[in-house]
């Protein structure tokens, strides 16, 4: 799941002001984009927007970043032996 930059919330989160934040892009197609913000968690908190709304939010601070991990993460650190 890509992480993308987010400069404002089209639905008015954060008081409608500008922000510098990374969110997870959980859906993207020709009609809708959806982001999951770690400050608004839960399936009912996914923010849906049009592709144009997403583009404005993604590039609103002069450019857009996307982070896509290409490999699985390392295993967790071992805990004490049982």
Biopython code that builds the backbone (N, CA, C, O; Angstrom):
import numpy as np
from Bio.PDB.StructureBuilder import StructureBuilder

atoms = [
    (1, "UNK", "N", (0.849, -1.165, 0.000)),
    (1, "UNK", "CA", (0.000, 0.000, 0.000)),
    (1, "UNK", "C", (0.901, 1.237, 0.000)),
    (1, "UNK", "O", (1.746, 1.369, 0.885)),
    (2, "UNK", "N", (0.747, 2.136, -0.957)),
    (2, "UNK", "CA", (1.590, 3.317, -1.016)),
    (2, "UNK", "C", (1.284, 4.309, 0.105)),
    (2, "UNK", "O", (0.139, 4.449, 0.535)),
    (3, "UNK", "N", (2.311, 4.979, 0.560)),
    (3, "UNK", "CA", (2.152, 6.135, 1.435)),
    (3, "UNK", "C", (2.375, 7.366, 0.566)),
    (3, "UNK", "O", (3.321, 7.409, -0.220)),
    (4, "UNK", "N", (1.512, 8.363, 0.703)),
    (4, "UNK", "CA", (1.580, 9.553, -0.145)),
    (4, "UNK", "C", (1.500, 10.815, 0.702)),
    (4, "UNK", "O", (0.955, 10.805, 1.805)),
    (5, "UNK", "N", (2.051, 11.899, 0.169)),
    (5, "UNK", "CA", (1.964, 13.180, 0.864)),
    (5, "UNK", "C", (0.545, 13.727, 0.751)),
    (5, "UNK", "O", (-0.214, 13.390, -0.157)),
    (6, "UNK", "N", (0.225, 14.587, 1.718)),
    (6, "UNK", "CA", (-1.146, 15.069, 1.886)),
    (6, "UNK", "C", (-1.040, 16.489, 2.424)),
    (6, "UNK", "O", (-0.563, 16.681, 3.542)),
    (7, "UNK", "N", (-1.475, 17.495, 1.656)),
    (7, "UNK", "CA", (-1.282, 18.884, 2.065)),
    (7, "UNK", "C", (-2.535, 19.542, 2.620)),
    (7, "UNK", "O", (-2.453, 20.581, 3.276)),
    (8, "UNK", "N", (-3.679, 18.954, 2.367)),
    (8, "UNK", "CA", (-4.929, 19.425, 2.968)),
    (8, "UNK", "C", (-5.991, 18.343, 2.798)),
    (8, "UNK", "O", (-5.881, 17.472, 1.935)),
    (9, "UNK", "N", (-7.002, 18.417, 3.626)),
    (9, "UNK", "CA", (-8.082, 17.438, 3.578)),
    (9, "UNK", "C", (-9.259, 18.008, 2.806)),
    (9, "UNK", "O", (-9.826, 19.018, 3.225)),
    (10, "UNK", "N", (-9.648, 17.396, 1.689)),
    (10, "UNK", "CA", (-10.804, 17.881, 0.956)),
    (10, "UNK", "C", (-12.103, 17.867, 1.768)),
    (10, "UNK", "O", (-13.026, 18.628, 1.475)),
    (11, "UNK", "N", (-12.176, 17.012, 2.779)),
    (11, "UNK", "CA", (-13.399, 16.957, 3.593)),
    (11, "UNK", "C", (-13.353, 17.892, 4.797)),
    (11, "UNK", "O", (-14.310, 17.952, 5.569)),
    (12, "UNK", "N", (-12.240, 18.629, 4.967)),
    (12, "UNK", "CA", (-12.170, 19.623, 6.028)),
    (12, "UNK", "C", (-11.510, 19.187, 7.321)),
    (12, "UNK", "O", (-11.540, 19.926, 8.305)),
    (13, "UNK", "N", (-10.916, 18.008, 7.342)),
    (13, "UNK", "CA", (-10.162, 17.615, 8.533)),
    (13, "UNK", "C", (-9.056, 18.637, 8.785)),
    (13, "UNK", "O", (-8.658, 19.363, 7.874)),
    (14, "UNK", "N", (-8.575, 18.693, 9.981)),
    (14, "UNK", "CA", (-7.526, 19.633, 10.386)),
    (14, "UNK", "C", (-7.979, 21.082, 10.212)),
    (14, "UNK", "O", (-7.165, 21.966, 9.945)),
    (15, "UNK", "N", (-9.270, 21.317, 10.364)),
    (15, "UNK", "CA", (-9.799, 22.674, 10.272)),
    (15, "UNK", "C", (-9.721, 23.264, 8.882)),
    (15, "UNK", "O", (-9.855, 24.478, 8.722)),
    (16, "UNK", "N", (-9.508, 22.438, 7.873)),
    (16, "UNK", "CA", (-9.414, 22.922, 6.493)),
    (16, "UNK", "C", (-8.087, 23.578, 6.160)),
    (16, "UNK", "O", (-7.899, 24.058, 5.042)),
    (17, "UNK", "N", (-7.154, 23.605, 7.123)),
    (17, "UNK", "CA", (-5.865, 24.257, 6.897)),
    (17, "UNK", "C", (-4.872, 23.371, 6.174)),
    (17, "UNK", "O", (-5.123, 22.188, 5.946)),
    (18, "UNK", "N", (-3.743, 23.956, 5.817)),
    (18, "UNK", "CA", (-2.664, 23.215, 5.156)),
    (18, "UNK", "C", (-1.928, 22.373, 6.182)),
    (18, "UNK", "O", (-1.735, 22.786, 7.325)),
    (19, "UNK", "N", (-1.524, 21.198, 5.761)),
    (19, "UNK", "CA", (-0.775, 20.282, 6.607)),
    (19, "UNK", "C", (0.350, 19.667, 5.779)),
    (19, "UNK", "O", (0.328, 19.742, 4.551)),
    (20, "UNK", "N", (1.309, 19.073, 6.427)),
    (20, "UNK", "CA", (2.363, 18.298, 5.771)),
    (20, "UNK", "C", (2.331, 16.936, 6.440)),
    (20, "UNK", "O", (2.817, 16.779, 7.561)),
    (21, "UNK", "N", (1.762, 15.952, 5.758)),
    (21, "UNK", "CA", (1.435, 14.685, 6.389)),
    (21, "UNK", "C", (1.554, 13.571, 5.357)),
    (21, "UNK", "O", (1.365, 13.804, 4.164)),
    (22, "UNK", "N", (1.866, 12.369, 5.811)),
    (22, "UNK", "CA", (1.831, 11.176, 4.961)),
    (22, "UNK", "C", (0.609, 10.365, 5.354)),
    (22, "UNK", "O", (0.305, 10.217, 6.537)),
    (23, "UNK", "N", (-0.086, 9.843, 4.359)),
    (23, "UNK", "CA", (-1.253, 8.988, 4.569)),
    (23, "UNK", "C", (-1.107, 7.757, 3.688)),
    (23, "UNK", "O", (-0.253, 7.720, 2.802)),
    (24, "UNK", "N", (-1.932, 6.757, 3.928)),
    (24, "UNK", "CA", (-1.931, 5.555, 3.091)),
    (24, "UNK", "C", (-2.986, 5.694, 2.006)),
    (24, "UNK", "O", (-4.138, 6.030, 2.281)),
    (25, "UNK", "N", (-2.584, 5.435, 0.782)),
    (25, "UNK", "CA", (-3.506, 5.435, -0.348)),
    (25, "UNK", "C", (-4.073, 4.018, -0.467)),
    (25, "UNK", "O", (-3.392, 3.107, -0.939)),
    (26, "UNK", "N", (-5.315, 3.844, -0.039)),
    (26, "UNK", "CA", (-5.903, 2.505, 0.012)),
    (26, "UNK", "C", (-6.734, 2.165, -1.220)),
    (26, "UNK", "O", (-7.102, 1.007, -1.417)),
    (27, "UNK", "N", (-7.032, 3.166, -2.054)),
    (27, "UNK", "CA", (-7.803, 2.905, -3.268)),
    (27, "UNK", "C", (-7.516, 4.011, -4.272)),
    (27, "UNK", "O", (-7.386, 5.178, -3.901)),
    (28, "UNK", "N", (-7.417, 3.640, -5.553)),
    (28, "UNK", "CA", (-7.258, 4.611, -6.629)),
    (28, "UNK", "C", (-7.803, 4.007, -7.913)),
    (28, "UNK", "O", (-7.413, 2.910, -8.312)),
    (29, "UNK", "N", (-8.700, 4.730, -8.550)),
    (29, "UNK", "CA", (-9.187, 4.333, -9.876)),
    (29, "UNK", "C", (-9.571, 5.592, -10.641)),
    (29, "UNK", "O", (-9.249, 6.696, -10.202)),
    (30, "UNK", "N", (-10.246, 5.454, -11.763)),
    (30, "UNK", "CA", (-10.608, 6.601, -12.595)),
    (30, "UNK", "C", (-11.598, 7.540, -11.918)),
    (30, "UNK", "O", (-11.673, 8.717, -12.272)),
    (31, "UNK", "N", (-12.360, 7.034, -10.948)),
    (31, "UNK", "CA", (-13.428, 7.849, -10.339)),
    (31, "UNK", "C", (-13.142, 8.288, -8.916)),
    (31, "UNK", "O", (-13.576, 9.367, -8.514)),
    (32, "UNK", "N", (-12.420, 7.481, -8.137)),
    (32, "UNK", "CA", (-12.226, 7.780, -6.722)),
    (32, "UNK", "C", (-10.829, 7.423, -6.239)),
    (32, "UNK", "O", (-10.217, 6.459, -6.699)),
    (33, "UNK", "N", (-10.350, 8.215, -5.310)),
    (33, "UNK", "CA", (-9.155, 7.920, -4.541)),
    (33, "UNK", "C", (-9.582, 7.887, -3.084)),
    (33, "UNK", "O", (-10.502, 8.603, -2.690)),
    (34, "UNK", "N", (-8.924, 7.065, -2.283)),
    (34, "UNK", "CA", (-9.263, 6.973, -0.863)),
    (34, "UNK", "C", (-7.990, 6.904, -0.047)),
    (34, "UNK", "O", (-7.061, 6.166, -0.377)),
    (35, "UNK", "N", (-7.959, 7.694, 1.037)),
    (35, "UNK", "CA", (-6.794, 7.686, 1.912)),
    (35, "UNK", "C", (-7.207, 7.317, 3.324)),
    (35, "UNK", "O", (-8.313, 7.618, 3.774)),
    (36, "UNK", "N", (-6.288, 6.656, 4.007)),
    (36, "UNK", "CA", (-6.459, 6.313, 5.413)),
    (36, "UNK", "C", (-5.393, 7.083, 6.178)),
    (36, "UNK", "O", (-4.196, 6.890, 5.964)),
    (37, "UNK", "N", (-5.837, 7.946, 7.059)),
    (37, "UNK", "CA", (-4.975, 8.827, 7.840)),
    (37, "UNK", "C", (-4.782, 8.211, 9.218)),
    (37, "UNK", "O", (-5.763, 7.841, 9.863)),
    (38, "UNK", "N", (-3.548, 8.091, 9.683)),
    (38, "UNK", "CA", (-3.305, 7.475, 10.989)),
    (38, "UNK", "C", (-3.902, 8.294, 12.140)),
    (38, "UNK", "O", (-4.008, 7.784, 13.255)),
    (39, "UNK", "N", (-4.287, 9.529, 11.901)),
    (39, "UNK", "CA", (-4.957, 10.326, 12.922)),
    (39, "UNK", "C", (-6.474, 10.133, 12.911)),
    (39, "UNK", "O", (-7.162, 10.609, 13.814)),
    (40, "UNK", "N", (-6.990, 9.453, 11.918)),
    (40, "UNK", "CA", (-8.422, 9.147, 11.793)),
    (40, "UNK", "C", (-8.527, 7.684, 11.377)),
    (40, "UNK", "O", (-8.767, 7.383, 10.207)),
    (41, "UNK", "N", (-8.348, 6.783, 12.326)),
    (41, "UNK", "CA", (-8.285, 5.368, 11.992)),
    (41, "UNK", "C", (-9.661, 4.721, 12.019)),
    (41, "UNK", "O", (-10.579, 5.215, 12.674)),
    (42, "UNK", "N", (-9.793, 3.632, 11.316)),
    (42, "UNK", "CA", (-11.030, 2.871, 11.259)),
    (42, "UNK", "C", (-11.605, 2.870, 9.858)),
    (42, "UNK", "O", (-11.427, 3.827, 9.105)),
    (43, "UNK", "N", (-12.293, 1.796, 9.510)),
    (43, "UNK", "CA", (-12.831, 1.665, 8.152)),
    (43, "UNK", "C", (-13.838, 2.760, 7.816)),
    (43, "UNK", "O", (-14.003, 3.106, 6.647)),
    (44, "UNK", "N", (-14.513, 3.310, 8.824)),
    (44, "UNK", "CA", (-15.472, 4.376, 8.550)),
    (44, "UNK", "C", (-14.789, 5.744, 8.474)),
    (44, "UNK", "O", (-15.464, 6.754, 8.272)),
    (45, "UNK", "N", (-13.468, 5.795, 8.630)),
    (45, "UNK", "CA", (-12.720, 7.051, 8.582)),
    (45, "UNK", "C", (-11.959, 7.239, 7.266)),
    (45, "UNK", "O", (-11.226, 8.216, 7.116)),
    (46, "UNK", "N", (-12.121, 6.337, 6.332)),
    (46, "UNK", "CA", (-11.444, 6.475, 5.041)),
    (46, "UNK", "C", (-12.014, 7.696, 4.328)),
    (46, "UNK", "O", (-13.230, 7.871, 4.251)),
    (47, "UNK", "N", (-11.128, 8.532, 3.811)),
    (47, "UNK", "CA", (-11.537, 9.765, 3.145)),
    (47, "UNK", "C", (-11.534, 9.549, 1.628)),
    (47, "UNK", "O", (-10.489, 9.310, 1.024)),
    (48, "UNK", "N", (-12.713, 9.638, 1.034)),
    (48, "UNK", "CA", (-12.888, 9.441, -0.399)),
    (48, "UNK", "C", (-12.869, 10.785, -1.094)),
    (48, "UNK", "O", (-13.390, 11.771, -0.572)),
    (49, "UNK", "N", (-12.262, 10.826, -2.284)),
    (49, "UNK", "CA", (-12.189, 12.070, -3.039)),
    (49, "UNK", "C", (-12.091, 11.764, -4.527)),
    (49, "UNK", "O", (-11.812, 10.634, -4.926)),
    (50, "UNK", "N", (-12.325, 12.786, -5.337)),
    (50, "UNK", "CA", (-12.168, 12.638, -6.784)),
    (50, "UNK", "C", (-10.683, 12.636, -7.128)),
    (50, "UNK", "O", (-9.862, 13.061, -6.315)),
    (51, "UNK", "N", (-10.329, 12.166, -8.314)),
    (51, "UNK", "CA", (-8.917, 12.227, -8.710)),
    (51, "UNK", "C", (-8.354, 13.653, -8.667)),
    (51, "UNK", "O", (-7.195, 13.842, -8.296)),
    (52, "UNK", "N", (-9.147, 14.648, -9.036)),
    (52, "UNK", "CA", (-8.672, 16.033, -9.001)),
    (52, "UNK", "C", (-8.458, 16.514, -7.565)),
    (52, "UNK", "O", (-7.471, 17.198, -7.293)),
    (53, "UNK", "N", (-9.351, 16.177, -6.651)),
    (53, "UNK", "CA", (-9.163, 16.532, -5.244)),
    (53, "UNK", "C", (-7.887, 15.887, -4.699)),
    (53, "UNK", "O", (-7.127, 16.523, -3.968)),
    (54, "UNK", "N", (-7.658, 14.627, -5.056)),
    (54, "UNK", "CA", (-6.448, 13.947, -4.603)),
    (54, "UNK", "C", (-5.206, 14.622, -5.163)),
    (54, "UNK", "O", (-4.247, 14.857, -4.427)),
    (55, "UNK", "N", (-5.208, 14.937, -6.445)),
    (55, "UNK", "CA", (-4.042, 15.584, -7.066)),
    (55, "UNK", "C", (-3.728, 16.902, -6.363)),
    (55, "UNK", "O", (-2.562, 17.186, -6.087)),
    (56, "UNK", "N", (-4.742, 17.709, -6.070)),
    (56, "UNK", "CA", (-4.502, 18.988, -5.390)),
    (56, "UNK", "C", (-3.914, 18.773, -3.997)),
    (56, "UNK", "O", (-3.014, 19.503, -3.581)),
    (57, "UNK", "N", (-4.420, 17.778, -3.281)),
    (57, "UNK", "CA", (-3.902, 17.509, -1.936)),
    (57, "UNK", "C", (-2.498, 16.923, -2.003)),
    (57, "UNK", "O", (-1.638, 17.285, -1.199)),
    (58, "UNK", "N", (-2.259, 16.032, -2.943)),
    (58, "UNK", "CA", (-0.965, 15.350, -3.066)),
    (58, "UNK", "C", (0.146, 16.321, -3.456)),
    (58, "UNK", "O", (1.259, 16.221, -2.939)),
    (59, "UNK", "N", (-0.137, 17.251, -4.352)),
    (59, "UNK", "CA", (0.894, 18.156, -4.865)),
    (59, "UNK", "C", (0.786, 19.560, -4.275)),
    (59, "UNK", "O", (1.468, 20.470, -4.747)),
    (60, "UNK", "N", (-0.037, 19.757, -3.274)),
    (60, "UNK", "CA", (-0.323, 21.086, -2.749)),
    (60, "UNK", "C", (0.819, 21.819, -2.100)),
    (60, "UNK", "O", (0.719, 23.030, -1.901)),
    (61, "UNK", "N", (1.891, 21.154, -1.763)),
    (61, "UNK", "CA", (3.042, 21.830, -1.170)),
    (61, "UNK", "C", (4.189, 21.928, -2.170)),
    (61, "UNK", "O", (5.352, 22.013, -1.776)),
    (62, "UNK", "N", (3.868, 21.917, -3.451)),
    (62, "UNK", "CA", (4.879, 22.090, -4.488)),
    (62, "UNK", "C", (5.304, 20.822, -5.199)),
    (62, "UNK", "O", (6.073, 20.891, -6.157)),
    (63, "UNK", "N", (4.839, 19.693, -4.772)),
    (63, "UNK", "CA", (5.168, 18.417, -5.392)),
    (63, "UNK", "C", (4.583, 17.303, -4.560)),
    (63, "UNK", "O", (4.147, 17.538, -3.433)),
    (64, "UNK", "N", (4.564, 16.120, -5.077)),
    (64, "UNK", "CA", (4.008, 14.999, -4.334)),
    (64, "UNK", "C", (5.011, 13.868, -4.197)),
    (64, "UNK", "O", (5.776, 13.584, -5.118)),
    (65, "UNK", "N", (4.998, 13.234, -3.050)),
    (65, "UNK", "CA", (5.841, 12.076, -2.795)),
    (65, "UNK", "C", (4.965, 10.848, -2.662)),
    (65, "UNK", "O", (3.831, 10.924, -2.187)),
    (66, "UNK", "N", (5.501, 9.719, -3.086)),
    (66, "UNK", "CA", (4.870, 8.420, -2.868)),
    (66, "UNK", "C", (5.961, 7.447, -2.444)),
    (66, "UNK", "O", (7.035, 7.413, -3.043)),
    (67, "UNK", "N", (5.689, 6.665, -1.421)),
    (67, "UNK", "CA", (6.633, 5.674, -0.925)),
    (67, "UNK", "C", (5.987, 4.306, -1.082)),
    (67, "UNK", "O", (4.906, 4.047, -0.554)),
    (68, "UNK", "N", (6.664, 3.444, -1.813)),
    (68, "UNK", "CA", (6.158, 2.093, -2.040)),
    (68, "UNK", "C", (7.277, 1.125, -1.665)),
    (68, "UNK", "O", (8.334, 1.122, -2.296)),
    (69, "UNK", "N", (7.052, 0.315, -0.656)),
    (69, "UNK", "CA", (8.062, -0.661, -0.242)),
    (69, "UNK", "C", (8.037, -1.844, -1.202)),
    (69, "UNK", "O", (6.971, -2.372, -1.519)),
    (70, "UNK", "N", (9.201, -2.253, -1.657)),
    (70, "UNK", "CA", (9.295, -3.313, -2.659)),
    (70, "UNK", "C", (9.629, -4.676, -2.076)),
    (70, "UNK", "O", (9.607, -5.674, -2.797)),
    (71, "UNK", "N", (9.931, -4.738, -0.806)),
    (71, "UNK", "CA", (10.278, -6.014, -0.180)),
    (71, "UNK", "C", (9.538, -6.130, 1.152)),
    (71, "UNK", "O", (9.111, -5.135, 1.737)),
    (72, "UNK", "N", (9.403, -7.339, 1.601)),
    (72, "UNK", "CA", (8.761, -7.573, 2.902)),
    (72, "UNK", "C", (9.653, -7.014, 4.005)),
    (72, "UNK", "O", (10.872, -6.965, 3.845)),
    (73, "UNK", "N", (9.063, -6.592, 5.119)),
    (73, "UNK", "CA", (9.883, -6.088, 6.216)),
    (73, "UNK", "C", (10.666, -7.221, 6.872)),
    (73, "UNK", "O", (10.339, -8.392, 6.680)),
    (74, "UNK", "N", (11.687, -6.884, 7.637)),
    (74, "UNK", "CA", (12.431, -7.928, 8.348)),
    (74, "UNK", "C", (11.554, -8.547, 9.433)),
    (74, "UNK", "O", (10.566, -7.946, 9.853)),
    (75, "UNK", "N", (11.913, -9.744, 9.884)),
    (75, "UNK", "CA", (11.123, -10.363, 10.951)),
    (75, "UNK", "C", (11.258, -9.548, 12.246)),
    (75, "UNK", "O", (12.229, -8.812, 12.419)),
    (76, "UNK", "N", (10.296, -9.681, 13.138)),
    (76, "UNK", "CA", (10.395, -8.941, 14.393)),
    (76, "UNK", "C", (11.593, -9.438, 15.217)),
    (76, "UNK", "O", (12.058, -10.567, 15.057)),
    (77, "UNK", "N", (12.067, -8.568, 16.090)),
    (77, "UNK", "CA", (13.173, -8.940, 16.975)),
    (77, "UNK", "C", (12.726, -10.061, 17.895)),
    (77, "UNK", "O", (11.574, -10.080, 18.329)),
    (78, "UNK", "N", (13.624, -11.003, 18.203)),
    (78, "UNK", "CA", (13.227, -12.085, 19.103)),
    (78, "UNK", "C", (12.992, -11.532, 20.516)),
    (78, "UNK", "O", (13.642, -10.579, 20.945)),
    (79, "UNK", "N", (12.076, -12.137, 21.200)),
    (79, "UNK", "CA", (11.847, -11.807, 22.609)),
    (79, "UNK", "C", (12.443, -12.938, 23.440)),
    (79, "UNK", "O", (12.954, -13.901, 22.870)),
    (80, "UNK", "N", (12.397, -12.857, 24.725)),
    (80, "UNK", "CA", (13.017, -13.862, 25.593)),
    (80, "UNK", "C", (12.587, -15.291, 25.264)),
    (80, "UNK", "O", (11.490, -15.517, 24.752)),
    (81, "UNK", "N", (13.452, -16.239, 25.561)),
    (81, "UNK", "CA", (13.150, -17.664, 25.341)),
    (81, "UNK", "C", (12.143, -18.137, 26.399)),
    (81, "UNK", "O", (12.181, -17.689, 27.545)),
    (82, "UNK", "N", (11.270, -19.020, 26.011)),
    (82, "UNK", "CA", (10.262, -19.560, 26.946)),
    (82, "UNK", "C", (10.657, -20.917, 27.432)),
    (82, "UNK", "O", (9.934, -21.525, 28.222)),
]
sb = StructureBuilder()
sb.init_structure("model")
sb.init_model(0)
sb.init_chain("A")
sb.init_seg("    ")
for serial, (resi, resn, name, xyz) in enumerate(atoms, 1):
    if name == "N":
        sb.init_residue(resn, " ", resi, " ")
    sb.init_atom(name, np.array(xyz, "f"), 0.0, 1.0, " ", f" {name:<3s}", serial, name[0])
structure = sb.get_structure()
